[in-house]
Amino acid sequence: MAMDPEELVTLTDHGTMKLRSAVVRAMILPAKERKRAKIVREGEPAILIFKQIRNLGAKWDERRGSSPRGHRFHKRQRQQTRIRSRGNGRKSRAIAR
């Protein structure tokens, strides 16, 4: 069941979006809505019920690591820290002289 996270799908009662977004949105729905959640897509299987959605989300989460925000967020955060530290480093060297 290899699925493209960028595939356009429809999450029932929530509209059309990318598969990755539909899985995330389905996971954060209240319990009653979550049980009724279905993703409709063009590929096979054409309809994903919540149990399949949950399994797909867990599989993607394992690949991505334990971070709930994913690799890209942490990469950006490290870059911002580096940029901030460069500016502070120059000032501290000038003061130390």
C-alpha positions as CSV (number, residue, x, y, z in Angstrom):
1,M,0.0,0.0,0.0
2,A,2.6,2.6,-1.1
3,M,0.9,6.0,-1.4
4,D,2.2,9.3,-2.5
5,P,1.8,11.9,0.4
6,E,1.4,14.6,-2.2
7,E,-1.6,12.9,-3.9
8,L,-4.8,15.0,-3.9
9,V,-7.6,13.3,-2.0
10,T,-10.9,14.1,-0.3
11,L,-11.4,13.8,3.5
12,T,-15.1,13.4,4.1
13,D,-16.7,16.6,5.4
14,H,-13.3,18.5,5.2
15,G,-12.7,18.9,1.4
16,T,-9.9,18.2,-1.0
17,M,-6.3,18.3,0.2
18,K,-3.0,16.4,-0.1
19,L,-3.0,12.9,1.4
20,R,-0.5,13.9,4.1
21,S,-2.7,16.8,5.2
22,A,-5.8,14.6,5.2
23,V,-4.1,12.0,7.4
24,V,-2.9,14.6,9.9
25,R,-6.3,16.3,10.0
26,A,-8.1,12.9,10.5
27,M,-5.8,12.1,13.4
28,I,-6.6,15.3,15.3
29,L,-10.4,15.1,14.8
30,P,-12.6,14.5,17.9
31,A,-13.2,10.8,18.7
32,K,-16.7,10.7,17.2
33,E,-15.7,12.4,13.9
34,R,-12.5,10.3,13.8
35,K,-14.6,7.1,13.7
36,R,-16.5,8.4,10.6
37,A,-13.5,9.8,8.8
38,K,-12.8,8.4,5.4
39,I,-10.3,9.4,2.7
40,V,-11.5,9.1,-0.9
41,R,-8.8,8.7,-3.5
42,E,-8.4,7.6,-7.1
43,G,-5.9,4.9,-6.5
44,E,-6.3,1.5,-4.8
45,P,-7.7,1.3,-2.2
46,A,-10.1,4.0,-3.3
47,I,-11.5,4.5,0.3
48,L,-9.4,4.6,3.4
49,I,-11.3,4.1,6.7
50,F,-9.9,5.5,9.9
51,K,-8.0,2.3,10.9
52,Q,-6.1,2.4,7.6
53,I,-5.5,6.2,8.0
54,R,-4.1,5.6,11.5
55,N,-1.8,2.8,10.2
56,L,-0.6,5.0,7.3
57,G,0.1,7.9,9.7
58,A,2.1,5.6,12.0
59,K,4.1,4.2,9.1
60,W,5.0,7.7,7.9
61,D,5.9,8.8,11.4
62,E,8.3,5.9,11.8
63,R,10.1,6.9,8.6
64,R,10.3,10.5,9.7
65,G,11.6,9.8,13.2
66,S,10.2,10.5,16.6
67,S,9.7,14.2,16.0
68,P,6.1,15.3,15.5
69,R,7.1,18.2,13.4
70,G,9.4,16.4,11.1
71,H,13.0,16.8,9.8
72,R,12.4,20.0,7.9
73,F,11.4,22.0,11.0
74,H,14.5,20.9,12.9
75,K,16.7,21.7,10.0
76,R,15.3,25.2,9.8
77,Q,15.6,25.6,13.5
78,R,19.3,24.6,13.4
79,Q,19.9,27.1,10.6
80,Q,18.3,29.9,12.5
81,T,20.4,29.1,15.6
82,R,23.6,29.2,13.5
83,I,22.6,32.5,12.0
84,R,21.9,34.0,15.4
85,S,25.1,32.6,16.9
86,R,27.2,34.1,14.0
87,G,26.1,37.6,14.9
88,N,26.7,37.1,18.6
89,G,30.1,35.5,17.9
90,R,31.4,38.6,16.2
91,K,30.3,40.9,19.0
92,S,31.8,38.7,21.7
93,R,35.2,38.5,19.8
94,A,35.3,42.3,19.5
95,I,34.7,42.7,23.2
96,A,37.3,40.1,24.2
97,R,40.1,41.9,22.4
